[in-house]
Amino acid sequence: MYRLTVLYGHPDDPDQFDRYYHEVHLPIASKMQGLQGWTLGKCEAVTPGEKPPYYLIVGLYAESRVAMEAILASPEGQAAVADVSNFATGGAEFMYDEENVLVDLHLSNDA
């Protein structure tokens, strides 16, 4: 299983980022076909009261790197990638890794 992690920096206007991300970006990105999983979470600092290094972390999962690259190369994937610059005023970093599960994980769909 491969994961594409997207690390979003702190936006200029967090409320505007959140609104755009949920109302515009997610509907665009949800059209991508072939993902095995998708997670997102607001970052919290290890030390309470400190600002975390990133605002939001997103994990997209696919069977392989080749499969993930095909998803991103599709018209739907290209639309999602192109949209990032419309709201990510704090920047966004993308990185791949091959996941090795040490303890089985089950997440819920609760938002």
ZADRENTI-697432 format. One line per 5 residues: number of its first residue (from 1); their letters; for each residue x, y, z of N, C-alpha, C. Coordinates in nm, 3 decimals, always signed. Each point is the difference from the previous one (the first is absolute). Layout:
NUM> A> X:Y:Z:X:Y:Z:X:Y:Z  ...
This chain:
1> MYRLT> +0.085:-0.118:+0.000:-0.085:+0.118:+0.000:+0.089:+0.123:+0.000  -0.029:+0.092:-0.089:+0.074:+0.126:-0.007:-0.086:+0.114:+0.052  +0.065:+0.093:+0.065:-0.068:+0.119:+0.050:+0.064:+0.123:-0.062  -0.085:+0.090:-0.045:+0.043:+0.134:-0.037:-0.044:+0.090:+0.114  +0.096:+0.062:+0.067:-0.031:+0.090:+0.110:+0.009:+0.142:-0.051
6> VLYGH> -0.099:+0.080:+0.035:-0.001:+0.142:-0.032:+0.003:+0.075:+0.133  +0.102:+0.082:+0.017:+0.015:+0.081:+0.121:-0.029:+0.145:-0.037  -0.108:+0.053:+0.051:-0.039:+0.138:-0.028:+0.056:+0.091:+0.109  +0.071:+0.105:-0.043:+0.049:+0.100:+0.094:-0.115:+0.084:+0.053  +0.031:+0.080:+0.100:-0.103:+0.085:+0.060:-0.047:+0.106:-0.099
11> PDDPD> -0.131:+0.001:-0.028:-0.054:+0.096:-0.097:-0.008:+0.141:+0.058  -0.007:+0.098:-0.089:-0.017:+0.140:+0.042:-0.131:+0.018:+0.075  -0.105:-0.067:-0.045:-0.133:+0.010:+0.061:-0.054:-0.142:+0.021  +0.018:-0.056:+0.120:-0.044:-0.138:+0.024:-0.148:-0.027:-0.029  -0.087:+0.094:+0.034:-0.143:-0.021:-0.026:-0.028:-0.009:-0.149
16> QFDRY> +0.064:+0.086:-0.078:-0.018:-0.002:-0.144:+0.057:-0.130:-0.058  +0.117:-0.045:+0.049:+0.059:-0.127:-0.043:-0.098:-0.114:+0.026  -0.050:-0.009:+0.122:-0.091:-0.109:+0.037:-0.125:+0.000:-0.087  -0.057:+0.116:-0.019:-0.121:+0.012:-0.080:+0.027:-0.047:-0.144  +0.107:+0.051:-0.061:+0.033:-0.036:-0.138:+0.032:-0.150:-0.009
21> YHEVH> +0.079:-0.047:+0.094:+0.042:-0.141:-0.004:-0.122:-0.092:+0.002  -0.094:+0.025:+0.090:-0.115:-0.088:+0.014:-0.108:+0.023:-0.106  -0.020:+0.124:-0.041:-0.109:+0.031:-0.093:+0.040:-0.008:-0.147  +0.129:+0.020:-0.029:+0.044:+0.002:-0.141:+0.099:-0.112:-0.030  +0.109:-0.006:+0.078:+0.106:-0.097:-0.033:-0.044:-0.145:+0.018
26> LPIAS> -0.062:-0.033:+0.112:-0.041:-0.139:+0.021:-0.095:-0.050:-0.108  -0.099:+0.079:-0.043:-0.085:-0.048:-0.111:+0.080:-0.023:-0.129  +0.101:+0.082:-0.026:+0.084:-0.021:-0.119:+0.082:-0.128:+0.018  +0.069:-0.010:+0.114:+0.091:-0.113:+0.024:-0.075:-0.132:+0.015  -0.123:+0.003:+0.049:-0.075:-0.124:+0.021:-0.038:-0.068:-0.132
31> KMQGL> +0.020:+0.067:-0.111:-0.028:-0.060:-0.130:+0.112:-0.093:-0.046  +0.116:+0.003:+0.069:+0.110:-0.089:-0.036:-0.042:-0.145:+0.024  +0.028:-0.086:-0.096:-0.036:-0.141:+0.007:+0.123:-0.085:+0.033  -0.019:-0.102:+0.083:+0.106:-0.096:+0.025:+0.070:+0.011:+0.135  -0.034:+0.101:+0.080:+0.063:+0.012:+0.131:-0.045:-0.115:+0.090
36> QGWTL> +0.092:-0.053:+0.078:-0.029:-0.107:+0.096:-0.037:+0.057:+0.136  +0.034:+0.126:+0.024:-0.030:+0.066:+0.126:+0.033:+0.147:-0.008  -0.055:+0.075:+0.097:+0.020:+0.144:+0.001:-0.022:+0.048:+0.142  +0.099:+0.064:+0.057:-0.011:+0.053:+0.136:+0.039:+0.147:+0.001  -0.050:+0.072:+0.098:+0.046:+0.137:+0.020:-0.016:+0.035:+0.147
41> GKCEA> +0.083:+0.091:+0.045:-0.008:+0.042:+0.139:+0.070:+0.133:+0.022  -0.059:+0.080:+0.087:+0.064:+0.126:+0.041:+0.117:-0.035:+0.092  +0.111:+0.064:-0.022:+0.120:-0.028:+0.079:-0.006:+0.066:+0.136  +0.056:-0.068:+0.098:+0.013:+0.052:+0.136:+0.145:-0.013:+0.041  +0.049:+0.098:+0.073:+0.138:-0.004:+0.048:+0.013:-0.104:+0.110
46> VTPGE> +0.118:-0.055:+0.014:+0.027:-0.096:+0.108:-0.011:+0.071:+0.134  +0.054:+0.122:+0.005:-0.007:+0.079:+0.123:-0.122:+0.091:-0.007  -0.094:-0.015:+0.094:-0.119:+0.085:+0.000:+0.036:+0.148:-0.003  -0.074:+0.075:-0.081:+0.022:+0.144:-0.011:+0.096:+0.040:-0.109  +0.080:-0.094:-0.049:+0.092:+0.031:-0.110:-0.071:-0.019:-0.134
51> KPPYY> +0.048:+0.068:-0.100:-0.055:-0.011:-0.135:+0.065:-0.122:-0.068  -0.080:-0.090:-0.055:+0.058:-0.115:-0.069:+0.068:+0.044:-0.130  +0.091:-0.080:-0.052:+0.070:+0.040:-0.123:-0.089:+0.007:-0.123  -0.113:-0.071:+0.002:-0.093:-0.001:-0.113:-0.141:+0.021:+0.050  -0.087:+0.046:-0.090:-0.139:+0.027:+0.033:-0.087:-0.125:-0.020
56> LIVGL> +0.019:-0.068:-0.112:-0.083:-0.115:-0.036:+0.087:-0.106:-0.064  -0.027:-0.125:+0.032:+0.071:-0.112:-0.063:-0.104:-0.089:-0.067  +0.028:-0.039:-0.124:-0.091:-0.083:-0.077:+0.077:-0.123:-0.047  -0.063:-0.116:+0.011:+0.058:-0.124:-0.051:-0.089:-0.060:-0.106  +0.056:-0.022:-0.117:-0.071:-0.067:-0.109:+0.069:-0.134:-0.022
61> YAESR> -0.078:-0.107:-0.008:+0.057:-0.135:-0.007:-0.038:-0.068:-0.130  +0.098:-0.070:-0.058:-0.022:-0.077:-0.122:+0.080:-0.130:+0.009  -0.032:-0.092:-0.087:+0.063:-0.131:-0.001:+0.151:+0.008:-0.022  +0.044:+0.095:-0.080:+0.143:+0.014:-0.032:+0.028:+0.145:-0.038  +0.127:+0.033:-0.012:+0.034:+0.133:-0.045:-0.047:+0.022:-0.144
66> VAMEA> +0.015:-0.103:-0.081:-0.047:+0.009:-0.139:-0.150:+0.028:-0.003  -0.075:-0.067:+0.086:-0.145:+0.023:+0.005:-0.030:+0.142:+0.045  +0.072:+0.050:+0.101:-0.023:+0.137:+0.048:+0.033:+0.101:-0.109  +0.110:-0.022:-0.069:+0.037:+0.093:-0.107:-0.103:-0.002:-0.113  -0.059:-0.116:-0.027:-0.106:-0.008:-0.102:-0.124:+0.075:+0.046
71> ILASP> -0.034:-0.011:+0.128:-0.114:+0.073:+0.055:+0.023:+0.150:-0.017  +0.119:+0.046:+0.036:+0.031:+0.143:-0.008:+0.013:+0.049:-0.143  +0.036:-0.089:-0.092:+0.013:+0.038:-0.141:-0.135:+0.005:-0.072  -0.103:-0.057:+0.061:-0.133:+0.002:-0.061:-0.052:+0.144:-0.004  -0.099:+0.028:-0.084:-0.056:+0.136:-0.001:-0.050:+0.044:+0.138
76> EGQAA> -0.059:-0.093:+0.075:-0.050:+0.034:+0.134:+0.115:+0.029:+0.096  +0.107:-0.079:-0.011:+0.117:+0.024:+0.083:+0.069:+0.130:-0.035  +0.010:+0.029:-0.128:+0.062:+0.125:-0.043:-0.081:+0.121:+0.048  -0.132:-0.011:-0.001:-0.085:+0.108:+0.049:+0.022:+0.023:+0.149  +0.011:-0.109:+0.076:+0.023:+0.012:+0.144:+0.135:+0.063:+0.029
81> VADVS> +0.103:-0.045:-0.068:+0.134:+0.055:+0.020:+0.004:+0.148:-0.039  -0.061:+0.034:-0.112:-0.002:+0.139:-0.047:-0.074:+0.091:+0.097  -0.097:-0.053:+0.072:-0.080:+0.081:+0.091:+0.077:+0.040:+0.126  +0.104:-0.073:+0.037:+0.072:+0.026:+0.125:+0.048:+0.145:+0.008  +0.049:+0.053:-0.108:+0.052:+0.138:+0.003:-0.110:+0.104:+0.023
86> NFATG> -0.125:-0.040:-0.014:-0.111:+0.094:+0.021:-0.031:+0.025:+0.148  +0.053:-0.084:+0.089:-0.035:+0.018:+0.142:+0.117:-0.020:+0.095  +0.107:-0.064:-0.043:+0.111:-0.035:+0.090:+0.099:+0.117:+0.012  -0.044:+0.107:+0.065:+0.084:+0.119:+0.012:+0.122:-0.024:+0.088  -0.002:-0.104:+0.081:+0.115:-0.034:+0.083:+0.091:-0.103:-0.066
91> GAEFM> -0.030:-0.034:-0.124:+0.079:-0.099:-0.072:-0.048:-0.141:+0.026  +0.049:-0.092:-0.081:-0.034:-0.141:+0.015:+0.120:-0.083:-0.044  +0.032:-0.100:+0.079:+0.109:-0.092:-0.032:-0.060:-0.137:-0.025  +0.050:-0.068:-0.103:-0.048:-0.132:-0.039:+0.114:-0.100:+0.015  -0.030:-0.117:+0.057:+0.102:-0.104:+0.008:-0.064:-0.137:-0.001
96> YDEEN> +0.072:-0.096:-0.059:-0.043:-0.138:-0.006:+0.070:-0.084:+0.105  -0.068:-0.106:+0.042:+0.068:-0.104:+0.076:-0.073:-0.131:-0.018  +0.075:-0.108:+0.013:-0.061:-0.133:-0.003:-0.032:-0.037:+0.144  -0.127:-0.023:+0.026:-0.045:-0.029:+0.136:+0.032:-0.145:+0.037  +0.050:-0.019:+0.120:+0.022:-0.131:+0.058:-0.081:-0.005:+0.129
101> VLVDL> -0.106:-0.078:+0.000:-0.090:-0.006:+0.115:+0.060:-0.090:+0.107  +0.022:+0.057:+0.117:+0.053:-0.076:+0.113:-0.110:-0.045:+0.093  -0.104:+0.080:+0.014:-0.119:-0.034:+0.077:-0.119:+0.037:-0.087  -0.090:-0.095:-0.021:-0.115:+0.025:-0.086:-0.079:+0.120:+0.050  -0.043:+0.084:-0.092:-0.067:+0.126:+0.033:-0.138:+0.003:-0.064
106> HLSND> -0.099:+0.041:+0.077:-0.136:+0.016:-0.052:-0.048:+0.138:+0.040  -0.027:+0.084:-0.099:-0.049:+0.135:+0.024:-0.148:+0.005:-0.035  -0.073:+0.091:+0.064:-0.141:+0.018:-0.033:-0.015:+0.115:-0.097  -0.116:+0.013:-0.060:-0.029:+0.110:-0.091:-0.058:+0.120:+0.070  +0.001:+0.003:+0.131:-0.056:+0.113:+0.075:+0.077:+0.127:-0.033
111> A> -0.073:+0.104:-0.032:+0.064:+0.128:-0.034:+0.015:+0.086:+0.123
